[in-house]
Amino acid sequence: MIQYIEKDRIVINEKFRIRSELNNSIAKSVREFGIVSPVILLNDFTLIDGFSRLNFSKEDKIPAIIEEDSKKAFLKSVELNMLVNPYSEFEKARVIKFAVEYFNFSEEFIVKKLNPVLKFAKKVSVVYDCFKIFDLDKELFSLLESKKSPISFALSLSREDKENQVFLAKVFKEKRLSFSRMQIAYDLMFYIRKRDSIDFKEIAKKCKEEDFVLCLERIRSPKYSEFKDELNEILSKYKGYLNFPKDMEAGFFSFS
């Protein structure tokens, strides 16, 4: 049953906040039409779901559903969010970590009941992997979350020591790499490190070009990069004359 609760009586507990940022996309709707979907509260008026709606609302009283069972309230919140505005993989990991630490949900319960709602990829060993990414360097964690990185890539980086994690976060930020180029850059650096027995810092020092990923490609395969440049030069002469895609370049092709 929906009840109207005075806004200043609602208790904000940051432990229940799954999303790292407010959902600004609903701000206009809430300000124009009010809260259409009730927030979810516990008996003591602790907010379980509806942080963004509550934040943007200007009403004195807030429509709310009060749940006596905190576990049921939490699960209902997860289901609603996955239907309306699905969690990113990092947010899903935060849901699972919270479910274990706060509610003592068993791994069996999470695998059988919670994960089907979250729809994590089957290859993820849910509980262990979700906890593992929270061991990442804070800057790297924040960067990956902002780029909506999948858990799989975060887990790859979690295998690096803290010094390398700090350095990678710095490089990714300085070079302003998109998520896809972060993946490519890391794969290239990982390969070069193993082949040449040099660390990430030494690899980065060799890359003075503006295009960091292109520089790494040159280090990894000098002949391929040389051929790629030559082919790009040839293709550039025909742009505008032949029906090439606008972003056509040598990297469009696969070479054996």
GIHU-V951970 format. One record per residue. N is the residue number from 1. RES is the residue in one letter. PSI is psi in whole degrees, -180 to 180 (* if undefined). Layout:
N;RES;PSI / N;RES;PSI
This chain:
1;M;136 / 2;I;130 / 3;Q;157 / 4;Y;115 / 5;I;136 / 6;E;133 / 7;K;-40 / 8;D;-5 / 9;R;-13 / 10;I;130 / 11;V;127 / 12;I;117 / 13;N;113 / 14;E;-20 / 15;K;-29 / 16;F;-5 / 17;R;113 / 18;I;-43 / 19;R;137 / 20;S;-20 / 21;E;156 / 22;L;149 / 23;N;93 / 24;N;-18 / 25;S;-22 / 26;I;-2 / 27;A;-49 / 28;K;-43 / 29;S;-45 / 30;V;-40 / 31;R;-30 / 32;E;-42 / 33;F;-4 / 34;G;-174 / 35;I;112 / 36;V;-44 / 37;S;119 / 38;P;150 / 39;V;165 / 40;I;128 / 41;L;156 / 42;L;176 / 43;N;-33 / 44;D;13 / 45;F;18 / 46;T;131 / 47;L;126 / 48;I;-40 / 49;D;136 / 50;G;28 / 51;F;-45 / 52;S;-44 / 53;R;-44 / 54;L;-42 / 55;N;-41 / 56;F;-15 / 57;S;140 / 58;K;3 / 59;E;152 / 60;D;-30 / 61;K;139 / 62;I;129 / 63;P;131 / 64;A;151 / 65;I;125 / 66;I;123 / 67;E;129 / 68;E;-37 / 69;D;112 / 70;S;-34 / 71;K;-43 / 72;K;-39 / 73;A;-43 / 74;F;-47 / 75;L;-39 / 76;K;-40 / 77;S;-44 / 78;V;-45 / 79;E;-44 / 80;L;-44 / 81;N;-39 / 82;M;-27 / 83;L;-43 / 84;V;-47 / 85;N;81 / 86;P;143 / 87;Y;149 / 88;S;171 / 89;E;-35 / 90;F;-37 / 91;E;-37 / 92;K;-41 / 93;A;-38 / 94;R;-37 / 95;V;-48 / 96;I;-42 / 97;K;-43 / 98;F;-41 / 99;A;-37 / 100;V;-48 / 101;E;-37 / 102;Y;-42 / 103;F;-6 / 104;N;35 / 105;F;138 / 106;S;160 / 107;E;-37 / 108;E;-43 / 109;F;-43 / 110;I;-44 / 111;V;-42 / 112;K;-32 / 113;K;-47 / 114;L;-44 / 115;N;-37 / 116;P;-29 / 117;V;-42 / 118;L;-27 / 119;K;48 / 120;F;150 / 121;A;143 / 122;K;-28 / 123;K;-12 / 124;V;124 / 125;S;92 / 126;V;-66 / 127;V;-50 / 128;Y;-48 / 129;D;-38 / 130;C;-35 / 131;F;-34 / 132;K;-39 / 133;I;-19 / 134;F;-4 / 135;D;-6 / 136;L;155 / 137;D;139 / 138;K;-42 / 139;E;-42 / 140;L;-42 / 141;F;-49 / 142;S;-42 / 143;L;-46 / 144;L;-40 / 145;E;-41 / 146;S;-28 / 147;K;2 / 148;K;46 / 149;S;143 / 150;P;158 / 151;I;-35 / 152;S;-42 / 153;F;-40 / 154;A;-39 / 155;L;-38 / 156;S;-44 / 157;L;-27 / 158;S;-17 / 159;R;-14 / 160;E;153 / 161;D;168 / 162;K;-38 / 163;E;-44 / 164;N;-37 / 165;Q;-44 / 166;V;-43 / 167;F;-43 / 168;L;-42 / 169;A;-43 / 170;K;-47 / 171;V;-47 / 172;F;-39 / 173;K;-48 / 174;E;-37 / 175;K;-4 / 176;R;51 / 177;L;139 / 178;S;169 / 179;F;-45 / 180;S;-37 / 181;R;-26 / 182;M;-44 / 183;Q;-47 / 184;I;-46 / 185;A;-44 / 186;Y;-43 / 187;D;-42 / 188;L;-44 / 189;M;-39 / 190;F;-44 / 191;Y;-46 / 192;I;-41 / 193;R;-45 / 194;K;-41 / 195;R;-45 / 196;D;-3 / 197;S;46 / 198;I;155 / 199;D;173 / 200;F;-36 / 201;K;-41 / 202;E;-38 / 203;I;-47 / 204;A;-35 / 205;K;-29 / 206;K;-15 / 207;C;91 / 208;K;-5 / 209;E;158 / 210;E;-40 / 211;D;99 / 212;F;-44 / 213;V;-42 / 214;L;-41 / 215;C;-43 / 216;L;-37 / 217;E;-39 / 218;R;-40 / 219;I;-41 / 220;R;-46 / 221;S;82 / 222;P;-42 / 223;K;-41 / 224;Y;-45 / 225;S;-39 / 226;E;-44 / 227;F;-38 / 228;K;-42 / 229;D;-43 / 230;E;-42 / 231;L;-39 / 232;N;-40 / 233;E;-41 / 234;I;-46 / 235;L;-36 / 236;S;-28 / 237;K;-23 / 238;Y;-3 / 239;K;133 / 240;G;-18 / 241;Y;-37 / 242;L;163 / 243;N;65 / 244;F;150 / 245;P;153 / 246;K;-32 / 247;D;23 / 248;M;131 / 249;E;177 / 250;A;-30 / 251;G;-11 / 252;F;-27 / 253;F;159 / 254;S;132 / 255;F;143 / 256;S;*
